[in-house]
Amino acid sequence: MTRSGYLTWHRRLALLFAPLLFLQALTGTILLLRGPLAQVLEPQGSDGPVLGVPMLAAAASRAGLKLNRLYLPAYPGGPAMAQLASADGGTHYAAIEPASGVILREGGVWAFPLEAALQWHYRLMWGTAGLAVVALNGVVLTLLSGTGLAFWWPAAGRWKKSLAINPKMPARVKLRQWHRSGGVLASLLVLFSAVTGVLLALPDLAPAAPSATTAFAQTPLQLDAAMAAATRAYPAAAIRDVRFTAADRIDVNFRAPEAGSLSVHAVSVRLSDAKLLRIVPAAESPALWMKVLPLHTGDIAGLAGMLVLLLEGLAIIALSITGPMMWWRQRKLRK
């Protein structure tokens, strides 16, 4: 492909996907700051002892709503979070004061801005179809990085000059130079995020195995016994979340920081008799997200990783704005 061909495809893809790139970068940036933002946007609990899962589950349950997932507090003083399903398939959320079981806030996804940002960033709030579009967006971002670099690639000895921004040039030329230099400097990070994002999306695009539909009315005593059995598998590990399946089973995820910043040990227990059905140590888990998500979020490098990805997110936001601006100005000049 010729140099002008790289530019043509770069422009076409960028103009078509600019709004989605902007929103994905914006929600990704919000999620990078999820910890401090949670202190402001989420209802806060107390620092008292956290209730057990059976009591938190009882607090979350509502008439006509099925508890699907229960997250224990992610930080001291934070709320427990419940995800519930209504009879029509809608999703409902509840923030629970972890020491008392009082419902602090409940409602749809828009009642919880950080959850809304997560659902948009991962699947555009559009199920599997949205997940496919997000994966496609990652592929496009990869192509944009590649075609942008291919168009810019300078001759030997001209690397520094090829990134220079001339303050004496007209505003439209300086805008193009800023876009070019910012894109080049961010390209490797953008490529990294795009590839890891696609890897996170692909496994969930496969058709899910049908879940059992056997009705089972659990009791608090059964849930308590099942949680005790799960905890015996990892007595020193903190519980991250509990998943309530449609049938006679719960899946408990225990934090496993020794295996990775976001890794979990998974334990499945039958509710009716508290029998352990499956134990999957984090180190033996086939789940790709445990390896890829810390890379995508920067958790693997701690605060430094978060700051680097924050700069990348801001760069993509800027590029998704300046690209269409350049096109529009050029279009006006041709008239």
C-alpha angles and dihedrals in degrees: 000000000000124000091254089050091058089052093049094053092042091056095045095050093043094051093046096048102030096105092049092044089052094050094044091051091046095050091042090054090049091051091051086059093042094118098058093033090055089063088061106030103036126068110254129228131202133273092243125118112297116244119242121265094258092057093044090048091051090050092050096048116101132184107272093009126104119213108232103168138007122198119197117221111297092207137014109287093014124127128257109243126216127195114203136179126222124216091260092055097259121142122238128187133204131189111211129199098238098212098047107021092236115151106241098183136351138178143092126324094281090063086068110049095189092051089048090053090050094048092048094046094049104038109354087247086282106108120231093342090057091048089054091052090050090051089049089049089056091051090049091049088053091051092047091053091048098045092043092053092044092053093046099042105127132211119263113289095019100086097108094044092048090062097043121117114213110214091198094063123097117274094256091054093047089050090054091047092050090049092049097046095042091049093049094048092048097039099097093048091046090050090049093051092045094052094045090046091054091048090054093050101044100069092054092051090070113095110268119238111256112262123230114266098200108134116234125177105206122204127215089248092054092048090048091051092047092050090049090053092049093048092053087064091059108014095167097046126095118237113244099183145333124225119208111208125204091251135050097302146086128200116213122197117203121197112252107186090163088068097041141324093267101024124126138195109229123215126180120199132183109235099209095062105007091243118163108240102176140000119193115181113214091242090058098040116123090206107126093200092069090065100034104039095064087053093048094048097038092239090130089069098039119216093349091056092049092050093049092050090045089058089047092052091051090048092054090049090052093045093049088055101040093046095062089039090057091048093049094049091048090049092053091050091055093055 
